[in-house]
Amino acid sequence: MRQMEFKMERTGLLKEGDVLPVTEGKLPTSYYYTLGKAYAMSANYPSAERLKSKEGKVTEIKETAKGYFVTVEFEE
């Protein structure tokens, strides 16, 4: 299992246990991922850490001083 953290701007869009598709975006030297219908976005990952799964399960949603973060688990 692999876990990734996504930054979410608004709360109430997701709940723990949701299984959502992930869309991959490419930058010149890295990749980033968008969760569902643009609910949340990941950090940038180098090619060696590229995600292979196309969907993941929401395991945790938390609020911090920097905003809302979603932890998603992937079968890899």
C-alpha positions, 0 to 999 in steps of 0.5 A, a space after each residue: 500500500 502507498 499513501 499520498 497526501 493531497 491539499 484540499 481548499 474546501 471541506 465537505 466535498 469528500 468523506 473517509 472511505 470514498 474511492 476516487 479516480 486520480 488524474 496525472 499531470 506532467 511538468 518538465 521534471 515531475 508529476 502531480 495528481 488531481 483527486 476526483 473532480 479537482 477536489 484536491 491536488 498533490 505535491 510534485 513527485 519525481 519520475 521515480 515516485 510516479 503513481 501507478 494506480 488510477 484510483 485510491 481510497 480516502 483514509 483521513 481528512 484533517 484540518 491544520 493551520 495550513 488548510 485541509 489535507 486528505 490522505 489517500 491510500 493506493 494499492 501499489 
